[in-house]
Amino acid sequence: MRLAADQLNAGDTAWMLAATALVLLMTPGLALFYGGMVRAKSVLNMIMMSFAAIAVVSIVWFAFGWSLAFGGDLGGGGILGGFGQMFLHGMKPDSLTGTIPSLVFMVFQLTFAIITVALISGAIADRARFRAWLVFCAVWVTLVYVPLAHWVWGPNGWIREKLGALDFAGGLVVEINSGAAGLAVALVLGPRLGFKKDPMRPHNLPLVMLGAGLLWFGWFGFNAGSALGANGLAAQSLVNTQAAACTALLGWLLVEKKRDGHATTLGAASGAVAGLVAITPSCGVVDMPGALVIGLAAGLLCSYAVGWKHKFGYDDSLDVVGVHFVGGVVGTVLIGVFAWDGVTPNGERGLLHGGGLDLLGKQIAAVIIAALFSFGVTYAIAKVIDRTIGFRTSEEDEQVGLDLAVHAETAYDLGSVGAASHLSGGSFGGGTGGMGGFGISRPDRAERAERADADED
């Protein structure tokens, strides 16, 4: 993210207001994307986890998260921000960050924090207690997201200033961070009941495609908005974002066609997201040919990486590790190969532009640091929550489905089996097998059997 001189620019401000709204829209888009991928009995819970993240992270950010991430540099070591802007103290309508109001920049950064937390929920779909998730959101954004954001983007952040690694829009802070954290929480909670045995296919692929479309739409605010102005760098970032998403989508489909014999809609959605993930850290520091290669590499590698969970036995429900972690690593590391001094902040050049191995080494080091920090601290947070209030839901609730067990609702009302009858025992989506877990609860089956017997009599 780039900052210019402190002088208000109306065009930059208008663009950043729009970009902020676009990035916030990505979290409801993610909710639909994830909601369509789970079984029908937990779709509302999946959506609720994203919407709850919006509320919890916003409150934490306004109270102290913003100040600790971007409010100065506590001690001058680039480790953590200060406490001077807690509850937005001193931030007035005429306060500026570069050419935009500081309040706009603060909310723009908030939307990044929100979606990073929401992404983690995909790794623990179908089996997390909702109240534990709320606690996790608040603690995680404080202890993991805030420090890493300061290291990479904050004033004097040590990864940017001392290590010299580049992350334009969030490969380290958002993608690798959420992927490593998702793996840690998935390991603490353990696999879903029936993992690797029962069918756990997406219950609503049109919902998945709609969510992916909203993510793609919002990602232009995510990446082009990180230029922090209506300028040529934003235009370059927008072009690179589109290029990478398209090659990644096609790359994923090529792997599917060769491996499985079919190019699927789920593969198209996942491939596009993988490309968007990979180009996030690099969109403002590479040229368009580099973006094409980065997207293609992400589409090919992520399409194989989503199968690692079956090979290694960890249950990353919705492939947060396979798409966001692997895609984030691809995009962040390949900066060291394709960085172009026509757009890099200090004229840095990647290997293919004559820069040697120096930048590549810095990018690899930053990936390792971010991944180990996020995984280690997240694992500790999840363990403490699990040992105190319990993080995993009961087997009974998991079998029934979290929509009914936690929220007393069902996503679909088909006649007498649905929201109107769930309190008396009928449940749409209460089963554990088949396409998306559709089923009728035992009380409802018993009632039907009794009616059948009466008819025979």
C-alpha positions in Angstrom: 0.0 0.0 0.0 1.4 3.4 -1.0 0.9 6.8 0.7 1.4 10.1 -1.1 1.9 13.6 0.4 -0.7 14.7 2.9 -3.0 16.8 0.7 -6.7 16.0 0.3 -7.7 14.8 -3.2 -11.4 14.5 -3.9 -10.9 11.9 -6.7 -8.7 9.7 -4.5 -11.2 10.0 -1.6 -14.2 9.1 -3.8 -12.4 6.0 -5.2 -11.3 4.9 -1.7 -14.9 5.2 -0.4 -16.0 3.0 -3.3 -13.1 0.5 -2.8 -13.9 0.2 0.9 -17.5 -0.7 0.1 -16.3 -3.2 -2.4 -14.0 -5.0 0.1 -16.7 -5.0 2.7 -19.0 -6.7 0.1 -16.5 -9.5 -0.2 -17.4 -10.9 3.2 -21.1 -11.4 2.4 -19.8 -12.8 -0.9 -17.6 -15.2 1.0 -20.5 -16.1 3.2 -22.5 -17.2 0.1 -19.4 -18.9 -1.4 -18.8 -20.9 1.8 -22.5 -21.4 2.4 -23.0 -23.1 -0.9 -20.1 -25.4 -0.3 -21.3 -26.9 3.0 -24.1 -29.4 3.4 -27.6 -27.9 3.7 -27.9 -28.6 7.4 -25.2 -26.0 8.2 -25.5 -23.4 5.5 -27.0 -20.7 7.8 -24.3 -21.3 10.5 -21.6 -20.9 7.8 -23.1 -17.6 6.7 -23.5 -16.5 10.3 -19.8 -17.0 11.0 -18.9 -14.5 8.3 -21.6 -11.9 9.4 -20.6 -12.3 13.0 -17.0 -11.6 12.1 -18.0 -8.3 10.6 -19.5 -7.2 13.9 -16.9 -8.5 16.3 -13.8 -7.4 14.3 -15.3 -3.9 13.7 -15.8 -3.3 17.4 -12.3 -4.6 18.2 -10.8 -2.4 15.4 -12.5 0.8 16.5 -11.6 0.2 20.1 -7.9 -0.6 19.8 -7.1 -2.8 16.8 -6.6 0.2 14.4 -4.3 2.0 16.9 -2.1 -1.1 17.6 -1.8 -1.8 13.9 -1.4 1.6 12.4 -1.4 4.2 15.2 2.3 4.9 15.3 5.1 2.5 16.2 5.4 1.5 19.9 9.1 1.6 20.9 10.3 2.2 17.3 11.1 -1.4 16.6 8.4 -2.0 14.0 6.7 -4.7 16.2 3.4 -3.0 17.3 1.6 0.3 16.9 0.9 2.6 19.7 -2.1 3.3 22.0 -2.6 6.9 21.1 -5.6 6.3 18.7 -7.7 3.9 20.8 -11.4 4.5 20.1 -10.2 6.7 17.2 -8.9 9.3 19.6 -7.7 12.4 17.7 -9.0 11.3 14.3 -11.1 14.1 13.0 -12.9 14.5 9.7 -10.1 16.7 8.4 -7.3 14.3 9.5 -5.4 13.0 6.4 -3.5 9.9 5.5 -1.8 10.6 2.3 -4.4 12.2 0.0 -7.5 10.7 1.7 -9.2 11.2 5.1 -7.7 9.1 7.8 -11.1 7.8 8.7 -11.5 6.3 5.2 -8.1 4.7 5.4 -9.0 3.3 8.8 -12.2 1.7 7.6 -10.5 0.4 4.4 -8.0 -1.4 6.6 -10.9 -2.7 8.8 -12.4 -4.5 5.8 -9.2 -6.4 5.3 -9.2 -7.5 8.9 -12.8 -8.6 8.7 -12.4 -10.9 5.6 -9.2 -12.4 7.0 -11.0 -13.6 10.1 -14.0 -14.8 8.0 -11.8 -16.8 5.7 -10.6 -19.0 8.7 -14.2 -20.2 9.3 -14.0 -22.3 6.1 -11.5 -24.6 7.6 -13.8 -25.5 10.6 -17.1 -25.7 8.9 -19.9 -27.9 10.3 -18.2 -28.4 13.8 -17.4 -25.2 15.7 -19.4 -23.8 18.6 -20.8 -20.4 17.6 -20.0 -18.7 20.9 -16.4 -20.1 20.8 -16.1 -18.6 17.3 -17.1 -15.2 18.5 -14.4 -15.3 21.2 -11.9 -16.6 18.7 -12.6 -13.7 16.3 -11.9 -11.1 19.0 -8.8 -12.7 20.3 -7.3 -13.7 17.0 -7.6 -10.3 15.3 -5.9 -8.8 18.4 -3.0 -11.3 18.8 -2.4 -12.4 15.2 -3.8 -10.0 12.6 -2.9 -6.7 14.3 0.8 -7.5 14.8 1.3 -9.0 11.4 -0.5 -6.0 9.7 1.9 -3.7 11.6 4.9 -5.7 10.5 4.0 -5.5 6.9 2.1 -2.2 6.4 2.4 -0.2 9.7 4.7 2.7 10.3 8.2 1.4 10.4 6.9 -2.2 10.1 9.9 -4.4 10.3 9.0 -6.9 7.5 8.7 -4.0 5.1 11.4 -1.7 6.4 14.0 -4.0 7.8 13.5 -7.2 5.9 12.5 -5.5 2.7 9.8 -7.9 1.6 6.9 -6.7 -0.6 3.2 -7.3 0.0 1.1 -5.0 -2.0 -2.4 -6.0 -0.9 -2.3 -8.8 1.6 -0.5 -12.0 0.5 1.2 -12.2 3.9 -1.3 -10.4 6.0 -4.5 -11.9 4.6 -3.9 -15.0 2.5 -1.0 -16.8 4.2 -2.2 -15.6 7.6 -5.7 -17.0 7.2 -4.5 -20.2 5.6 -2.0 -21.0 8.3 -4.5 -20.1 11.0 -7.2 -22.2 9.3 -4.8 -25.2 9.4 -4.1 -24.7 13.1 -7.7 -24.4 14.1 -8.7 -27.4 12.0 -6.0 -29.5 13.8 -7.3 -28.4 17.2 -10.9 -29.3 16.4 -10.2 -32.5 14.5 -12.0 -33.8 11.4 -15.8 -33.7 10.9 -17.8 -36.8 11.7 -17.6 -39.1 8.6 -14.6 -37.3 7.1 -13.2 -39.4 4.2 -16.1 -41.8 4.5 -19.4 -39.9 4.1 -20.2 -37.7 1.0 -19.8 -34.0 1.9 -20.4 -32.4 -1.4 -21.5 -28.8 -1.9 -25.3 -28.5 -1.5 -25.9 -25.5 -3.7 -23.5 -24.8 -6.6 -25.3 -21.7 -7.9 -24.8 -20.2 -4.5 -21.1 -21.0 -4.7 -20.9 -19.3 -8.2 -22.8 -16.3 -6.9 -20.4 -15.9 -4.0 -17.4 -16.3 -6.2 -18.7 -13.7 -8.5 -19.2 -11.2 -5.6 -15.7 -12.0 -4.4 -14.2 -11.4 -7.9 -16.2 -8.1 -8.1 -15.1 -7.0 -4.7 -11.4 -8.0 -5.3 -11.0 -5.0 -7.6 -11.5 -2.8 -4.5 -9.2 -5.1 -2.5 -6.3 -4.9 -5.0 -6.8 -1.6 -7.0 -7.9 0.1 -3.8 -4.5 -0.7 -2.2 -3.0 1.9 -4.5 -4.8 4.3 -2.1 -5.7 6.6 -4.9 -7.4 7.0 -8.3 -4.2 6.6 -10.3 -2.2 4.6 -12.8 -1.0 2.1 -10.1 -4.6 1.3 -9.3 -5.2 0.7 -13.0 -2.2 -1.6 -13.3 -3.4 -3.5 -10.2 -6.9 -3.9 -11.7 -5.5 -5.2 -15.0 -3.2 -7.7 -13.2 -6.1 -8.8 -11.0 -8.3 -9.7 -14.0 -5.4 -11.4 -15.9 -4.5 -13.7 -13.0 -8.0 -14.7 -12.2 -8.7 -15.7 -15.8 -5.5 -17.8 -16.2 -6.0 -19.4 -12.8 -9.6 -20.4 -13.7 -8.5 -22.0 -17.0 -5.5 -23.7 -15.3 -7.7 -25.3 -12.7 -10.1 -26.6 -15.3 -7.3 -28.1 -17.3 -6.2 -30.1 -14.3 -9.8 -31.2 -13.7 -10.3 -32.3 -17.3 -7.1 -34.2 -17.4 -7.4 -35.8 -13.9 -11.2 -36.4 -13.6 -12.5 -36.1 -17.2 -14.8 -33.1 -16.4 -14.4 -29.4 -16.0 -16.7 -28.4 -13.1 -18.5 -25.2 -12.0 -16.9 -25.7 -8.5 -13.5 -25.9 -10.2 -14.1 -22.7 -12.1 -15.1 -20.8 -9.0 -12.2 -22.2 -7.0 -9.7 -21.5 -9.8 -10.8 -17.9 -10.1 -10.5 -17.4 -6.4 -7.0 -19.1 -6.4 -5.8 -16.6 -9.0 -7.3 -13.6 -7.1 -5.5 -14.9 -4.0 -2.1 -15.2 -5.7 -2.2 -11.9 -7.4 -3.2 -10.0 -4.2 0.4 -9.5 -2.9 1.9 -8.9 -6.4 -0.8 -7.0 -8.3 1.0 -3.6 -7.7 4.6 -4.8 -8.2 4.5 -7.0 -11.4 3.6 -6.3 -15.1 0.7 -8.0 -16.9 2.7 -10.9 -18.4 3.9 -11.7 -14.8 0.3 -11.6 -13.6 -0.7 -14.1 -16.3 2.0 -16.6 -15.1 1.3 -16.1 -11.4 -2.4 -16.8 -12.0 -1.7 -19.9 -14.1 0.7 -21.2 -11.5 -1.8 -20.7 -8.7 -4.6 -22.4 -10.7 -2.5 -25.5 -11.4 -0.9 -25.8 -7.9 -4.0 -25.1 -5.9 -6.1 -27.6 -7.8 -3.7 -30.3 -6.6 -3.2 -28.8 -3.1 -6.9 -29.1 -2.2 -6.3 -32.9 -2.1 -3.6 -32.7 0.5 -6.1 -32.9 3.3 -7.1 -36.4 2.3 -3.5 -37.5 1.9 -2.3 -36.0 5.2 -5.5 -36.5 7.2 -6.4 -32.9 8.3 -9.9 -31.7 7.7 -9.7 -28.3 6.1 -13.4 -28.3 5.3 -13.6 -25.7 2.5 -9.9 -25.7 1.3 -8.7 -22.6 3.1 -5.2 -24.2 3.2 -5.3 -25.5 -0.4 -6.5 -22.2 -1.9 -5.6 -19.3 0.4 -2.4 -20.5 1.9 -0.9 -22.1 -1.2 -2.2 -19.3 -3.5 -0.8 -16.7 -1.1 2.6 -18.5 -1.0 2.7 -18.7 -4.8 1.9 -15.0 -5.3 4.2 -13.7 -2.6 7.2 -15.8 -3.6 6.8 -15.1 -7.3 7.2 -11.4 -6.6 10.9 -12.3 -6.3 10.8 -13.6 -9.9 8.5 -11.1 -11.6 8.8 -7.8 -9.7 9.0 -5.0 -12.2 10.8 -1.7 -11.4 8.3 0.2 -13.3 5.8 -0.2 -10.4 7.8 -1.3 -7.4 8.0 1.3 -4.6 11.8 1.6 -4.5 12.7 0.2 -7.9 13.0 -3.4 -6.7 13.5 -6.0 -9.5 12.7 -9.7 -9.6 14.9 -12.4 -11.0 13.6 -12.2 -14.5 14.1 -8.4 -14.6 17.7 -8.6 -13.7 17.3 -8.3 -9.9 19.1 -11.5 -8.9 18.1 -13.7 -6.0 18.0 -11.0 -3.3 14.3 -10.1 -3.5 13.4 -13.7 -4.0 15.2 -14.6 -0.7 13.4 -11.8 1.1 10.0 -13.0 -0.1 10.6 -16.6 1.0 11.8 -15.4 4.4 8.7 -13.3 4.8 6.4 -16.3 3.9 8.1 -18.5 6.5 7.9 -15.9 9.2 4.2 -15.1 8.6 3.2 -18.7 8.3 5.0 -19.8 11.5 3.8 -16.8 13.5 0.2 -17.3 12.4 0.1 -21.0 12.9 1.8 -21.0 16.3 -0.2 -18.3 17.9 -3.5 -19.5 16.4 -2.9 -23.0 17.6 -2.3 -21.7 21.2 -5.5 -19.5 21.0 -7.6 -22.4 19.7 -6.3 -24.8 22.4 -7.0 -22.3 25.2 -10.6 -21.8 23.9 -11.1 -25.5 23.5 -9.9 -26.3 27.0 -12.0 -23.5 28.7 -15.3 -23.0 27.0 -15.0 -25.8 24.3 -14.5 -25.0 20.7 -16.0 -28.1 19.0 -19.7 -28.7 19.1 -21.2 -31.9 20.4 -21.6 -35.0 18.2 -25.4 -34.8 18.4 -25.4 -31.2 17.2 -23.0 -31.9 14.4 -25.2 -34.8 13.2 -28.4 -32.8 13.4 -26.8 -29.8 11.8 -25.7 -26.5 13.3 -28.5 -24.5 11.7 -31.1 -26.3 13.7 -29.0 -27.0 16.8 -27.5 -23.5 17.2 -29.8 -21.1 15.4 -33.2 -22.9 15.5 -33.6 -22.3 11.8 -33.3 -24.1 8.5 -32.2 -22.6 5.2 -34.9 -24.1 3.0 -38.7 -24.4 3.7 -40.2 -27.0 1.4 -43.8 -27.4 2.4 -44.3 -29.0 5.8 -40.6 -29.9 6.1 -38.7 -26.8 6.9 -38.6 -23.7 9.0 -42.2 -23.9 10.0 -41.9 -27.4 11.5 -38.3 -27.6 12.8 -39.2 -26.9 16.4 -41.5 -29.9 16.4 -38.9 -32.3 15.0 -39.1 -31.9 11.2 -35.8 -30.6 9.6 -34.8 -30.0 6.1 -31.0 -30.6 6.0 -30.9 -32.6 9.2 -29.5 -35.7 7.6 -25.8 -36.7 7.5 -25.5 -38.3 4.1 -26.3 -37.7 0.4 -26.0 -34.5 -1.6 -25.4 -31.8 1.0 -26.9 -33.8 3.9 -30.5 -33.4 3.0 -32.8 -35.6 5.1 -35.8 -35.9 7.3 -35.4 -36.1 11.1 -36.4 -39.3 12.9 -39.5 -37.8 14.5 -40.8 -36.8 11.1 -40.1 -40.2 9.7 -41.9 -41.9 12.6 -44.9 -39.7 12.1 -45.1 -40.6 8.4 -44.8 -44.3 9.3 -47.7 -44.0 11.7 -49.8 -42.2 9.1 -49.0 -44.9 6.6 -50.1 -47.6 9.1 -53.3 -45.8 9.8 -54.1 -45.5 6.1 -53.6 -49.3 5.7 -56.0 -50.0 8.6 
